[in-house]
Amino acid sequence: MSPDAKHGIYRGFRRSSGIGALPGTIDRGTDPISEKCCLTRISYNAQLAEEEVIDTVAELNEEVPEDRVYWFRLEGVADPDTLRRLGEAFEIHPLALEDVVNTHQRCKVEDYGDHLFVVIRLPAQAANGDLTTEQVSLFIGDGFVVSIHEGSSALEVVRERIMTGRGRIREYGADYLAYTILDLVIDNYFPIIERIGNRLNEIDEQLEFGFDLGQRLEIRGVRSDLLLLRRTVWPQREAIAALMRDDCTLISNTTRTYLRDCYDHTIQLMDVIETYRELCADLRDYHLAEISLRSNEVMKTLTVIATLFMPLSFIAGFYGMNFQNMPELKSKIAYPLTIATMLTVAISLLFWFRRRGWI
């Protein structure tokens, strides 16, 4: 089965290192590198903002002004050598680099003393139209943030805020930059939830005209998307809660205030996701009940027909024995009388079924 043929709540799971690989292995194995990655450095403070493309990782060791916040942004699929040099420049633990390469990671926060390693998942749409998630890896240090993202250019919004000076991002430190990225990722879930809500409302309105196969597949697709979102948002909430703890010395009290708002957004998402999951279950149960009701209606119709023909078959069988001494066989009114009797029995049964409410 090809990767494009995989569907369900686990789509997006990808492990590059092979079975039994050494801890800290960042080789991508047989995964192709389709395009060259782009590493940019954005430095800013309250007065200015500058951006430059870093052609070689060796440029990271150059002396830079200390009165600025630095955002090192790695976009695209990086080769192992680039990741190794990046890890050496910022003293990143090899296990964290391994998690960067294997992009199936659960949202989490790991404290390595002089820097934090944060994994978050950004919702995106696959080439075949399915909902999926992309891994965004953040390394938060004293005065710098390193972001590694192989997917879409969703973080471009944060770059525009820095370069244009919109908002408060240039007034605070690197931890606030990390919060801005987290908040952007969380905000990307709300349009998806709204679209899912609209899809469920459309299905609910169409129930008046009966169920069809397309609606059943639609419910299954929505349920799969909700399971994927739940599997992503739940640990994301835990990761944000970990950043709000007092033992995270790299996160200031001011940024914790903003992180509380971000945490509230994840709770809202979880509430809506659980509500929609229950609605999907209700729609699926209603669909099963509709199928059962239709089957019962068919069985009731067949039962009524079979019941009507039971006495008629008895009469026809009784007079079909062809004994020689049956007096009715020689009567001139035997045939119309038998037909009339059979009609009377059938009409009486229909009238009785009607009074009982069976038809």
C-alpha positions in Angstrom: 0.0 0.0 0.0 1.4 3.4 -1.0 1.7 6.2 1.6 -1.0 8.2 -0.3 -3.4 5.3 0.3 -3.2 5.5 4.1 -6.1 7.1 5.8 -7.4 7.3 9.3 -6.4 9.0 12.6 -2.8 7.9 12.3 -2.1 9.5 8.9 1.1 11.6 9.2 3.0 9.1 11.3 6.5 8.9 9.8 9.7 7.5 11.3 12.9 7.9 9.3 15.4 6.0 11.4 15.3 2.2 11.1 14.6 -0.4 13.8 17.4 -0.7 16.3 19.0 2.6 15.3 21.3 4.2 17.9 19.8 6.9 20.1 20.4 10.3 18.5 20.4 9.0 15.0 19.3 11.8 12.6 19.9 10.0 9.3 16.8 10.1 7.1 17.3 6.6 5.7 15.5 6.2 2.4 13.4 9.4 2.7 14.1 11.6 -0.3 15.0 15.2 0.1 12.9 16.8 -2.6 14.0 20.4 -2.1 16.8 22.4 -0.5 16.0 23.8 3.0 16.2 27.5 3.7 17.8 28.9 6.8 17.1 32.5 7.7 18.1 34.7 10.6 15.8 37.4 11.8 17.2 39.8 14.5 15.1 42.5 16.0 14.6 44.8 19.0 12.2 47.6 19.6 13.9 49.9 17.1 14.7 47.7 14.1 14.3 44.3 12.5 16.7 42.7 10.0 16.5 39.5 8.0 19.2 37.6 6.2 19.6 34.2 4.6 22.3 32.0 6.0 24.0 30.1 3.2 26.2 28.0 5.4 25.6 26.8 9.0 29.1 28.0 9.8 27.8 31.6 9.7 25.9 30.8 12.9 29.1 31.1 14.9 29.7 34.7 13.8 29.5 37.4 16.5 26.1 39.1 16.6 24.8 42.0 18.7 23.6 40.9 22.1 20.8 43.5 22.4 18.6 41.7 19.9 16.3 38.7 19.8 17.2 36.2 17.1 14.9 33.9 15.3 16.6 31.2 13.3 14.0 29.8 10.9 14.7 26.5 9.1 12.1 25.8 6.4 12.0 22.7 4.3 13.5 19.2 4.7 17.0 19.6 6.1 19.8 17.2 5.4 21.5 15.4 8.3 24.7 17.4 8.0 22.8 20.7 8.3 21.0 19.5 11.4 24.2 18.3 13.0 25.9 21.6 12.4 22.9 23.4 13.7 22.9 21.2 16.8 26.6 22.0 17.4 26.1 25.7 17.1 23.3 25.8 19.7 24.5 22.8 21.8 21.2 20.9 21.0 21.0 17.4 22.5 21.2 14.6 19.8 18.0 13.1 21.1 16.2 16.3 20.4 17.6 16.4 16.8 16.4 12.8 16.4 12.9 13.9 17.3 13.2 16.7 14.8 13.8 14.2 12.0 11.1 11.8 13.0 8.1 14.1 12.4 5.5 11.9 14.1 6.3 13.3 17.6 3.6 14.0 20.2 3.4 17.6 21.3 5.7 18.0 24.3 8.1 20.2 26.2 11.6 19.1 27.2 13.9 21.1 29.4 17.6 20.8 28.6 18.7 23.4 31.1 20.0 26.2 28.9 17.2 25.7 26.3 13.8 24.3 25.9 12.7 21.8 23.2 9.1 22.2 22.2 7.2 20.1 19.7 3.8 21.4 18.4 1.7 20.2 15.5 0.2 22.5 12.9 -3.0 21.5 11.1 -2.6 21.3 7.3 -4.3 19.7 4.3 -2.6 16.9 2.5 -2.4 16.7 -1.3 -5.4 14.3 -1.5 -7.5 16.7 0.6 -7.3 14.8 3.9 -6.7 16.7 7.1 -3.2 16.1 8.5 -0.7 17.8 10.8 2.8 19.1 10.4 5.4 19.1 13.1 6.9 22.4 14.2 10.0 22.0 16.4 11.1 24.9 18.6 14.3 25.4 20.5 13.9 28.3 23.0 17.0 29.8 24.6 18.2 33.0 26.2 17.6 35.5 23.4 17.0 33.1 20.6 14.4 30.8 19.1 15.2 28.1 16.5 12.2 26.8 14.5 12.3 23.8 12.2 9.3 23.2 10.0 9.2 21.0 6.9 5.7 21.9 5.8 3.8 24.9 4.7 4.7 28.6 5.2 2.2 29.2 8.0 4.8 30.9 10.1 5.2 33.6 7.6 2.5 35.6 9.6 4.9 35.8 12.5 7.7 37.0 10.3 5.5 39.8 8.9 4.6 41.0 12.4 8.3 41.3 13.2 9.4 43.0 10.1 6.5 45.5 10.1 6.5 46.1 13.9 2.9 45.0 14.3 1.9 44.1 17.8 4.1 43.8 20.9 6.4 41.1 19.6 9.4 43.4 19.2 9.0 44.8 22.7 9.6 41.4 24.4 12.1 38.6 24.5 12.5 35.3 22.8 10.0 33.6 25.0 7.3 35.9 23.7 8.3 35.0 20.1 7.8 31.3 21.0 4.4 32.2 22.5 3.5 34.0 19.2 4.3 30.9 17.2 2.3 28.7 19.6 -0.6 31.0 19.5 -0.5 31.0 15.7 -0.5 27.2 15.6 -3.5 27.1 18.0 -5.4 29.7 16.0 -5.1 27.5 12.8 -7.3 24.9 14.5 -10.3 27.2 14.8 -11.2 27.6 11.0 -10.9 23.8 10.7 -13.3 23.3 13.7 -15.7 25.8 12.1 -15.7 24.0 8.8 -16.4 20.7 10.6 -19.3 22.3 12.4 -20.7 23.5 9.1 -20.4 20.0 7.6 -22.2 18.5 10.5 -25.0 21.1 10.3 -25.4 20.3 6.6 -25.6 16.6 7.3 -28.1 17.2 10.1 -30.3 19.3 7.7 -30.2 16.6 5.1 -31.5 14.0 7.5 -35.1 15.1 6.7 -34.7 13.6 3.2 -33.2 10.3 4.4 -29.8 8.8 4.5 -27.6 7.8 1.6 -24.1 6.3 1.2 -22.5 9.7 0.7 -23.7 11.0 4.0 -22.5 7.9 5.8 -19.1 8.4 4.3 -19.2 12.0 5.2 -19.9 11.2 8.8 -17.0 8.7 8.8 -14.6 11.3 7.4 -15.7 14.0 9.9 -15.2 11.5 12.8 -11.8 10.6 11.5 -10.8 14.3 11.4 -12.1 14.8 14.9 -10.1 11.9 16.2 -7.0 13.3 14.6 -7.6 16.7 16.1 -8.3 15.3 19.6 -5.1 13.3 19.4 -3.2 16.5 18.6 -4.9 19.2 20.7 -4.9 17.1 23.9 -1.1 16.9 24.3 -0.7 20.4 23.0 -2.7 21.6 26.0 -0.3 19.6 28.3 2.7 21.2 26.5 1.4 24.7 27.1 0.7 23.9 30.7 4.3 22.7 31.1 5.5 26.1 29.8 3.4 27.9 32.4 5.1 26.2 35.3 7.3 28.3 37.5 10.3 26.0 37.1 10.6 27.1 33.4 13.2 29.8 34.0 13.4 30.7 30.3 9.7 31.8 30.3 9.0 35.2 31.9 6.0 36.0 34.1 4.7 38.3 31.4 4.8 35.6 28.8 3.1 33.2 31.2 0.1 35.6 31.2 -0.2 35.3 27.5 0.3 31.5 27.6 -2.7 31.3 29.9 -4.8 32.7 27.1 -3.3 30.2 24.7 -4.1 27.5 27.2 -7.7 28.6 27.4 -7.9 28.3 23.6 -6.9 24.7 23.7 -9.6 24.0 26.3 -12.2 25.6 24.0 -10.9 23.5 21.2 -11.2 20.3 23.3 -14.7 21.2 24.4 -15.9 21.7 20.8 -14.1 18.6 19.5 -15.8 16.5 22.2 -19.2 18.0 21.4 -18.7 17.3 17.7 -17.6 13.8 18.4 -20.8 13.2 20.4 -22.8 14.7 17.5 -21.0 12.4 15.0 -21.9 9.4 17.3 -25.5 10.6 17.4 -25.7 10.9 13.7 -24.2 7.5 13.2 -26.6 6.0 15.7 -29.5 7.7 13.9 -28.3 6.3 10.7 -28.2 2.8 12.1 -31.6 3.3 13.6 -32.9 4.5 10.2 -31.5 1.3 8.6 -33.1 -0.8 11.3 -36.4 1.0 10.8 -36.4 0.5 7.1 -35.6 -3.2 7.6 -38.5 -3.5 10.0 -40.9 -1.8 7.6 -39.8 -4.2 4.8 -40.2 -7.2 7.2 -43.6 -5.9 8.3 -44.8 -5.6 4.7 -43.6 -9.1 3.8 -45.1 -10.5 7.0 -48.5 -9.0 6.2 -48.4 -10.4 2.7 -47.4 -13.8 4.0 -50.2 -13.7 6.6 -52.8 -12.8 4.1 -51.8 -15.7 1.8 -51.7 -18.3 4.6 -55.5 -18.9 4.9 -55.8 -18.5 1.1 -53.2 -21.2 0.6 -55.0 -23.4 3.1 -58.3 -23.1 1.2 -56.6 -23.6 -2.2 -54.8 -26.6 -0.8 -57.9 -28.1 0.9 -59.9 -28.1 -2.3 -56.9 -29.2 -4.4 -56.8 -32.7 -2.9 -59.1 -34.0 -5.7 -61.0 -36.6 -3.7 -63.8 -38.2 -5.7 -66.5 -37.8 -3.0 -66.0 -34.0 -2.4 -69.6 -32.7 -3.0 -68.3 -29.1 -3.7 -66.5 -30.3 -6.8 -69.7 -30.9 -8.7 -71.5 -27.7 -7.6 -72.1 -25.0 -10.2 -71.3 -22.2 -7.6 -68.4 -23.9 -6.0 -65.8 -21.9 -7.9 -67.3 -18.4 -7.4 -68.1 -19.3 -3.8 -64.6 -20.3 -3.1 -63.2 -17.1 -4.7 -65.7 -15.0 -2.7 -64.7 -16.8 0.5 -61.0 -16.2 -0.1 -61.6 -12.5 -0.8 -63.7 -12.2 2.3 -61.0 -13.8 4.4 -58.3 -11.5 2.9 -60.4 -8.3 3.4 -61.2 -9.3 6.9 -57.6 -9.8 7.8 -56.7 -6.5 6.2 -59.4 -4.8 8.2 -58.2 -6.5 11.4 -54.6 -5.5 10.8 -55.7 -1.9 10.2 -57.6 -1.8 13.5 -54.6 -3.1 15.3 -52.4 -0.5 13.8 -50.1 -2.9 12.1 -50.6 -1.3 8.6 
